[in-house]
Amino acid sequence: MRILLLLFSATIVELTSSDIWFQVFVKNVASKFHNNWRQHFFSENPSIRNRFKLTSNGTHYNSSDFIYPMILSVGSCLVHRNFKVARARYNSSITYVDLLNMNYDELPDDWSYENRATAQIACREVLRGVRQKRLFNRNFVETTSEKIHNAWIKRNANRTLKELILPYSYLSEIEKDKDRRALLIACRLFNELQLYRHFKTNPIHLIEPYIE
């Protein structure tokens, strides 16, 4: 009986440790994925310096910190002293955040969730792939990228451009690269953080040209 209890306890500890490292994996991928998006947006749109989006998590900001009246792409607003948050000038219940100038840890919950949800799928598929000893080739990248895109559609069908609510195969290469980057970032960080040691697997050998 004691041996069974010891084995059970060891299994619980191993599962807990695995869950913790999975969350570490997800957070690192989500953060890198967001910063990667920012870099690409700045590079592709050099004349755009901010990108304000509506958030449902704006109540914790102090109203007295919204001190700068400005006309933004979302309308007339009072901008927070940190220049990363704004409220509609005539409706303080409407809050916007500047996704382009926020680090992942600064994002409100509704927007960090987006990055985290994408990262969870990428990380899960990477772990599944290494455990099943799959080849990390073009086919794996495309299959997983399609899963990432389909999950994104389910989360965003009611709040994004209709031209993006398309099957993965109909997307432009530019749009496909956004989904591919999530997976490729997960593959790279799996090796860089030596997570294979914690998950007791091998490093990933990616048979695929790198996408920045």
C-alpha positions, 0 to 999 in steps of 0.5 A: 500500500505504501509503495502505491501511495509513493508511486501515486505521489510521485506521479502527482508531483511530475504532473504538477511540474509538467503543468508549471513548465507548460505555463512557462512555455505558453507565457514565453511564446505569448510574449514573444509572439506579441513582440514579434507582431509589434516589430512587424507592424512597425516595419510594415507601417512606418508612418503609424505610431499607435494602434488603439483598440477597445478593451473590456478591462479598463476599469482599473485605471485611475480616472485622474490619470486621463489628462491629455485631450487628443483626437485619435483614430478611434475618436476624441479621447482623453489619453492616460499620462502613460500615453498607452491608454485612452478613454472616450472623451464623452463616455468614460466607460469606453476605454482603448489600449495602444496594443502597438506600444504595450509589452505583453505584460502590460496588456489588459486581460482580454488582449493578453488572452488572444496571445495566450490562446494562440500560444497554448495551441502552438505549445500543445502541438509542439509537445505533441509533435516531439512526444510522437517523434513527428518530423517538424517539416513543411507539412507539420508547420502548415497543418499546425498553422491551420489549427491556429488559424481555425481557433483564431476564427472561432474566437474572433468571428464577430470582431474582425474583418470579414476578409480574414474569416477565411479557410487557411488555404485561402489566406495570402502568404502574408496572413499565413505567416502570422499563424506560422510565426506562432508555431515557429516561435514555440519551436525556437523557444522550446530549444532555447529554454531547454524545455526538452529537459523538463518534458523529458523529450529531445530538442526540435530539429525544424526542417523549415526555412526560418520566418522572422 
